[in-house]
């Protein structure tokens, strides 16, 4: 499992998205930050809406820790193969 400290990443979003996209289904990233990650959570919802689960491990006030679990392997922009009739 990769652990990201958002206070130490220069290009947080890009590195985080790359890390998430490299995960296999069932794997997760662990993150920590000194503030509530509301903007980051909104970006994940927009980009990966059906592919992840967000789980808080520590909910502030001085430190937030959470895991982002990959629950579906859905390549952004990839066409549906049609096998499941679009139900997965």
Secondary structure, 3 states (H helix, E strand, C coil): CEEEECCCCCCHHHHHHHHHHCCCCCCEEEEEECCCCHHHHHHHHHHHCCCEEEEEEEECCCCEEEEEEECCCCCCCCCCCCCCCCCC
